[in-house]
Amino acid sequence: MQVRGLLKRDELDRYNALMEVGSYLESQTRYDLVAIVQAEVDLLIQPGIERLKEKGRERDRMTQQYLEEKRRAEWEAQMLALEDDE
């Protein structure tokens, strides 16, 4: 579901068309051809999968940056508190 949301318009249109074809073939019990359609869908969604992975990596980078900034702020607060105590 997440991958479909990251497909570009033309990719999504092709995906939907392939799903329709696959559904029709299943209704006709043409499972030999359904496998071919599924293989095409698998190839089609690869760019969406890569976009999803990149979003995850970006989120990880942002989390890491936030944690580093938080640690730095806590350290600075501790240093200021030590200076005030002296």
DSSP file (Angstrom, degrees, kcal/mol; ACC not computed):
  #  RESIDUE AA STRUCTURE BP1 BP2  ACC     N-H-->O    O-->H-N    N-H-->O    O-->H-N    TCO  KAPPA ALPHA  PHI   PSI    X-CA   Y-CA   Z-CA
    1    1 A M     >        0   0    0      0, 0.0     4,-1.3     0, 0.0     0, 0.0   0.000 360.0 360.0 360.0 -44.3    0.0    0.0    0.0
    2    2 A Q  H  >  +     0   0    0      1,-0.2     4,-0.6     2,-0.2     3,-0.1   0.874 360.0  54.7 -63.5 -36.3    2.8    2.4    0.9
    3    3 A V  H >4 S+     0   0    0      1,-0.2     3,-1.5     2,-0.2     4,-0.4   0.911 102.5  55.5 -66.6 -42.1    4.6    1.7   -2.4
    4    4 A R  H >4 S+     0   0    0      1,-0.3     3,-1.3     2,-0.2    -1,-0.2   0.870 102.0  58.5 -58.8 -35.9    1.5    2.5   -4.5
    5    5 A G  H 3< S+     0   0    0     -4,-1.3    -1,-0.3     1,-0.3    -2,-0.2   0.689 105.6  50.5 -66.6 -18.1    1.4    5.9   -2.9
    6    6 A L  T << S+     0   0    0     -3,-1.5    -1,-0.3    -4,-0.6     2,-0.2   0.371  85.5 108.8-102.3   3.3    4.9    6.6   -4.1
    7    7 A L  S <  S-     0   0    0     -3,-1.3     2,-0.1    -4,-0.4    38,-0.1  -0.554  72.8-116.7 -78.3 145.7    4.3    5.6   -7.7
    8    8 A K     >  -     0   0    0     -2,-0.2     4,-3.0     1,-0.1     5,-0.2  -0.351  35.2 -98.4 -73.6 163.8    4.3    8.4  -10.3
    9    9 A R  H  > S+     0   0    0      1,-0.2     4,-2.6     2,-0.2     5,-0.2   0.896 124.2  45.5 -53.6 -48.6    1.0    9.0  -12.2
   10   10 A D  H  > S+     0   0    0      1,-0.2     4,-2.1     2,-0.2    -1,-0.2   0.877 114.2  49.6 -66.2 -35.9    2.0    7.0  -15.3
   11   11 A E  H  > S+     0   0    0      2,-0.2     4,-2.6     1,-0.2    -2,-0.2   0.907 111.7  48.7 -66.2 -41.6    3.4    4.2  -13.1
   12   12 A L  H  X S+     0   0    0     -4,-3.0     4,-2.8     2,-0.2    -2,-0.2   0.902 109.9  51.4 -66.6 -40.8    0.1    4.1  -11.1
   13   13 A D  H  X S+     0   0    0     -4,-2.6     4,-2.2    -5,-0.2    -1,-0.2   0.927 112.8  45.6 -60.6 -44.2   -2.0    4.1  -14.3
   14   14 A R  H  X S+     0   0    0     -4,-2.1     4,-2.6     2,-0.2    -2,-0.2   0.905 111.8  52.6 -65.4 -41.1    0.0    1.1  -15.6
   15   15 A Y  H  X S+     0   0    0     -4,-2.6     4,-2.4     1,-0.2    -2,-0.2   0.944 110.2  47.4 -58.1 -49.7   -0.2   -0.6  -12.2
   16   16 A N  H  X S+     0   0    0     -4,-2.8     4,-2.0     1,-0.2    -1,-0.2   0.894 111.9  50.5 -61.6 -40.1   -4.0   -0.3  -12.1
   17   17 A A  H  X S+     0   0    0     -4,-2.2     4,-2.4    -5,-0.2    -1,-0.2   0.919 110.8  48.9 -64.0 -43.0   -4.3   -1.5  -15.7
   18   18 A L  H  X S+     0   0    0     -4,-2.6     4,-2.8     1,-0.2    -2,-0.2   0.883 109.4  52.4 -64.4 -37.8   -2.1   -4.6  -15.0
   19   19 A M  H  X S+     0   0    0     -4,-2.4     4,-2.4     2,-0.2    -1,-0.2   0.889 109.3  50.1 -65.4 -37.5   -4.2   -5.3  -11.9
   20   20 A E  H  X S+     0   0    0     -4,-2.0     4,-2.4     2,-0.2    -2,-0.2   0.930 111.5  47.7 -64.1 -45.2   -7.3   -5.2  -14.0
   21   21 A V  H  X S+     0   0    0     -4,-2.4     4,-2.8     1,-0.2    -2,-0.2   0.927 112.3  50.1 -61.0 -45.3   -5.8   -7.6  -16.5
   22   22 A G  H  X S+     0   0    0     -4,-2.8     4,-2.3     1,-0.2    -1,-0.2   0.900 109.9  50.2 -60.8 -41.6   -4.6   -9.9  -13.7
   23   23 A S  H  X S+     0   0    0     -4,-2.4     4,-2.2     2,-0.2    -1,-0.2   0.917 111.4  48.5 -63.4 -43.5   -8.1   -9.9  -12.2
   24   24 A Y  H  X S+     0   0    0     -4,-2.4     4,-1.4     1,-0.2    -2,-0.2   0.939 111.0  50.2 -61.5 -46.6   -9.7  -10.7  -15.5
   25   25 A L  H  <>S+     0   0    0     -4,-2.8     5,-3.1     1,-0.2    -1,-0.2   0.885 109.7  51.2 -62.0 -37.9   -7.2  -13.5  -16.2
   26   26 A E  H ><5S+     0   0    0     -4,-2.3     3,-1.8     1,-0.2    -1,-0.2   0.911 106.7  53.8 -64.1 -41.1   -7.9  -15.0  -12.7
   27   27 A S  H 3<5S+     0   0    0     -4,-2.2    -1,-0.2     1,-0.3    -2,-0.2   0.788 110.7  47.3 -64.4 -25.1  -11.6  -14.9  -13.4
   28   28 A Q  T 3<5S-     0   0    0     -4,-1.4    -1,-0.3    -5,-0.2    -2,-0.2   0.314 115.0-120.8 -93.8   6.9  -10.9  -16.9  -16.6
   29   29 A T  T < 5 +     0   0    0     -3,-1.8     2,-0.9     1,-0.2    -3,-0.2   0.840  64.4 145.7  52.8  39.1   -8.7  -19.3  -14.6
   30   30 A R    >>< +     0   0    0     -5,-3.1     4,-1.6     1,-0.2     3,-1.0  -0.534   8.1 155.9 -99.2  64.2   -5.7  -18.4  -16.8
   31   31 A Y  H 3>  +     0   0    0     -2,-0.9     4,-1.5     1,-0.3    -1,-0.2   0.745  64.7  66.8 -66.3 -23.7   -3.2  -18.7  -14.0
   32   32 A D  H 3> S+     0   0    0     -3,-0.2     4,-0.5     1,-0.2    -1,-0.3   0.879 108.7  38.4 -63.6 -36.1   -0.4  -19.4  -16.5
   33   33 A L  H <> S+     0   0    0     -3,-1.0     4,-2.0     2,-0.2     3,-0.3   0.756 105.6  66.9 -85.1 -26.6   -0.8  -15.8  -17.8
   34   34 A V  H  X S+     0   0    0     -4,-1.6     4,-2.8     1,-0.2     5,-0.2   0.889  96.1  57.1 -60.1 -38.7   -1.4  -14.3  -14.3
   35   35 A A  H  X S+     0   0    0     -4,-1.5     4,-1.9     1,-0.2    -1,-0.2   0.874 105.6  50.3 -61.2 -37.4    2.1  -15.2  -13.4
   36   36 A I  H  X S+     0   0    0     -4,-0.5     4,-1.8    -3,-0.3    -1,-0.2   0.919 111.0  48.2 -66.9 -43.6    3.4  -13.1  -16.3
   37   37 A V  H  X S+     0   0    0     -4,-2.0     4,-2.3     1,-0.2    -2,-0.2   0.912 110.2  52.5 -63.1 -42.1    1.3  -10.1  -15.3
   38   38 A Q  H  X S+     0   0    0     -4,-2.8     4,-2.5     1,-0.2    -1,-0.2   0.885 106.2  53.5 -61.8 -38.5    2.5  -10.4  -11.7
   39   39 A A  H  X S+     0   0    0     -4,-1.9     4,-1.8     1,-0.2    -1,-0.2   0.888 108.8  49.7 -63.3 -38.3    6.1  -10.4  -12.9
   40   40 A E  H  X S+     0   0    0     -4,-1.8     4,-2.4     2,-0.2    -2,-0.2   0.893 109.8  50.8 -66.4 -40.0    5.4   -7.1  -14.8
   41   41 A V  H  X S+     0   0    0     -4,-2.3     4,-2.1     2,-0.2    -2,-0.2   0.918 107.6  53.7 -62.6 -43.1    3.8   -5.6  -11.7
   42   42 A D  H  < S+     0   0    0     -4,-2.5     4,-0.5     1,-0.2    -1,-0.2   0.901 111.8  44.4 -58.7 -42.0    6.9   -6.6   -9.7
   43   43 A L  H >< S+     0   0    0     -4,-1.8     3,-0.9     1,-0.2    -1,-0.2   0.894 111.1  54.9 -67.7 -39.8    9.1   -4.8  -12.1
   44   44 A L  H 3< S+     0   0    0     -4,-2.4     4,-0.4     1,-0.2    -2,-0.2   0.854 106.5  49.4 -64.3 -36.4    6.8   -1.8  -12.3
   45   45 A I  T 3X S+     0   0    0     -4,-2.1     4,-2.2     1,-0.2    -1,-0.2   0.533  82.7  94.3 -85.7  -3.9    6.8   -1.2   -8.5
   46   46 A Q  H <> S+     0   0    0     -3,-0.9     4,-2.3    -4,-0.5    -1,-0.2   0.905  84.2  50.5 -55.1 -45.5   10.6   -1.3   -8.1
   47   47 A P  H  > S+     0   0    0      0, 0.0     4,-2.2     0, 0.0    -1,-0.2   0.895 110.2  51.1 -60.8 -36.8   11.0    2.5   -8.4
   48   48 A G  H  > S+     0   0    0     -4,-0.4     4,-2.2     2,-0.2    -2,-0.2   0.883 108.2  51.7 -65.1 -38.2    8.3    2.9   -5.8
   49   49 A I  H  X S+     0   0    0     -4,-2.2     4,-2.4     2,-0.2    -1,-0.2   0.913 109.7  49.5 -63.5 -42.9   10.1    0.5   -3.4
   50   50 A E  H  X S+     0   0    0     -4,-2.3     4,-2.3     1,-0.2    -2,-0.2   0.894 109.9  51.0 -63.9 -39.2   13.4    2.5   -3.9
   51   51 A R  H  X S+     0   0    0     -4,-2.2     4,-2.1     2,-0.2    -1,-0.2   0.895 109.9  50.4 -63.9 -39.1   11.5    5.7   -3.1
   52   52 A L  H  X S+     0   0    0     -4,-2.2     4,-1.9     2,-0.2    -2,-0.2   0.909 110.0  49.7 -64.9 -42.3   10.1    4.2    0.0
   53   53 A K  H  X S+     0   0    0     -4,-2.4     4,-2.4     1,-0.2    -2,-0.2   0.906 109.9  51.2 -62.1 -41.8   13.6    3.0    1.1
   54   54 A E  H  X S+     0   0    0     -4,-2.3     4,-2.6     1,-0.2    -1,-0.2   0.883 107.2  53.3 -64.9 -38.3   15.0    6.5    0.5
   55   55 A K  H  X S+     0   0    0     -4,-2.1     4,-2.3     2,-0.2    -1,-0.2   0.909 109.9  48.9 -61.3 -40.6   12.2    8.0    2.6
   56   56 A G  H  X S+     0   0    0     -4,-1.9     4,-2.3     2,-0.2    -2,-0.2   0.906 111.2  48.7 -64.6 -42.7   13.1    5.6    5.4
   57   57 A R  H  X S+     0   0    0     -4,-2.4     4,-2.3     2,-0.2    -2,-0.2   0.901 111.5  50.0 -64.7 -39.8   16.8    6.5    5.1
   58   58 A E  H  X S+     0   0    0     -4,-2.6     4,-2.5     2,-0.2    -2,-0.2   0.907 110.1  50.4 -64.6 -41.6   15.9   10.3    5.2
   59   59 A R  H  X S+     0   0    0     -4,-2.3     4,-2.3     1,-0.2    -1,-0.2   0.897 110.2  50.6 -62.8 -40.1   13.8    9.8    8.3
   60   60 A D  H  X S+     0   0    0     -4,-2.3     4,-2.5     2,-0.2    -2,-0.2   0.902 109.9  50.0 -63.7 -41.2   16.7    7.9    9.9
   61   61 A R  H  X S+     0   0    0     -4,-2.3     4,-2.5     2,-0.2    -2,-0.2   0.918 111.3  48.6 -63.3 -42.4   19.1   10.8    9.1
   62   62 A M  H  X S+     0   0    0     -4,-2.5     4,-2.4     2,-0.2    -2,-0.2   0.895 111.5  49.6 -65.3 -39.5   16.7   13.3   10.5
   63   63 A T  H  X S+     0   0    0     -4,-2.3     4,-2.6     2,-0.2    -2,-0.2   0.922 111.2  49.5 -63.5 -44.4   16.2   11.3   13.7
   64   64 A Q  H  X S+     0   0    0     -4,-2.5     4,-2.3     1,-0.2    -2,-0.2   0.918 111.5  48.9 -61.1 -44.0   20.0   11.0   14.1
   65   65 A Q  H  X S+     0   0    0     -4,-2.5     4,-2.4     1,-0.2    -1,-0.2   0.910 111.1  50.3 -63.0 -42.5   20.4   14.7   13.6
   66   66 A Y  H  X S+     0   0    0     -4,-2.4     4,-2.5     1,-0.2    -2,-0.2   0.926 111.0  48.4 -61.0 -45.7   17.7   15.5   16.2
   67   67 A L  H  X S+     0   0    0     -4,-2.6     4,-2.5     1,-0.2    -1,-0.2   0.888 111.3  50.1 -64.4 -38.7   19.3   13.2   18.7
   68   68 A E  H  X S+     0   0    0     -4,-2.3     4,-2.4     2,-0.2    -1,-0.2   0.918 111.9  47.5 -65.6 -42.4   22.7   14.7   18.2
   69   69 A E  H  X S+     0   0    0     -4,-2.4     4,-2.4     2,-0.2    -2,-0.2   0.892 112.0  50.6 -64.5 -39.3   21.3   18.2   18.6
   70   70 A K  H  X S+     0   0    0     -4,-2.5     4,-2.4     2,-0.2    -2,-0.2   0.927 111.3  47.7 -64.7 -44.9   19.5   17.1   21.7
   71   71 A R  H  X S+     0   0    0     -4,-2.5     4,-2.5     1,-0.2    -2,-0.2   0.908 112.0  50.4 -61.1 -42.3   22.6   15.6   23.2
   72   72 A R  H  X S+     0   0    0     -4,-2.4     4,-2.5     2,-0.2    -2,-0.2   0.911 110.8  48.8 -63.5 -42.8   24.6   18.7   22.4
   73   73 A A  H  X S+     0   0    0     -4,-2.4     4,-2.2     2,-0.2    -1,-0.2   0.900 111.9  49.0 -64.9 -40.9   22.0   21.0   24.0
   74   74 A E  H  X S+     0   0    0     -4,-2.4     4,-2.3     2,-0.2    -2,-0.2   0.909 111.5  49.7 -64.3 -41.5   21.9   18.8   27.2
   75   75 A W  H  X S+     0   0    0     -4,-2.5     4,-2.4     2,-0.2    -2,-0.2   0.923 111.1  48.8 -62.9 -44.8   25.7   18.9   27.3
   76   76 A E  H  X S+     0   0    0     -4,-2.5     4,-2.4     1,-0.2    -1,-0.2   0.886 110.3  51.5 -63.1 -38.7   25.8   22.7   27.0
   77   77 A A  H  X S+     0   0    0     -4,-2.2     4,-2.3     2,-0.2    -1,-0.2   0.903 110.3  49.0 -64.0 -41.3   23.2   23.0   29.7
   78   78 A Q  H  X S+     0   0    0     -4,-2.3     4,-2.3     2,-0.2    -2,-0.2   0.902 110.5  50.6 -65.0 -40.3   25.3   20.8   32.0
   79   79 A M  H  X S+     0   0    0     -4,-2.4     4,-2.2     2,-0.2    -2,-0.2   0.907 110.9  48.6 -64.4 -41.4   28.4   22.9   31.3
   80   80 A L  H  X S+     0   0    0     -4,-2.4     4,-2.2     2,-0.2    -1,-0.2   0.890 110.0  52.0 -64.8 -38.9   26.5   26.1   32.0
   81   81 A A  H  X S+     0   0    0     -4,-2.3     4,-1.7     2,-0.2    -2,-0.2   0.904 109.3  49.7 -64.8 -40.2   25.2   24.6   35.3
   82   82 A L  H  X S+     0   0    0     -4,-2.3     4,-1.1     2,-0.2    -2,-0.2   0.900 110.5  50.3 -64.2 -40.3   28.7   23.6   36.3
   83   83 A E  H  < S+     0   0    0     -4,-2.2     3,-0.4     1,-0.2    -2,-0.2   0.893 109.9  50.7 -64.0 -39.6   29.9   27.2   35.5
   84   84 A D  H  < S+     0   0    0     -4,-2.2    -1,-0.2     1,-0.2    -2,-0.2   0.839 106.5  55.0 -67.3 -33.0   27.1   28.6   37.6
   85   85 A D  H  <        0   0    0     -4,-1.7    -1,-0.2     1,-0.2    -2,-0.2   0.766 360.0 360.0 -70.7 -25.4   28.0   26.4   40.5
   86   86 A E     <        0   0    0     -4,-1.1    -1,-0.2    -3,-0.4    -2,-0.2   0.478 360.0 360.0 -81.8 360.0   31.6   27.6   40.5
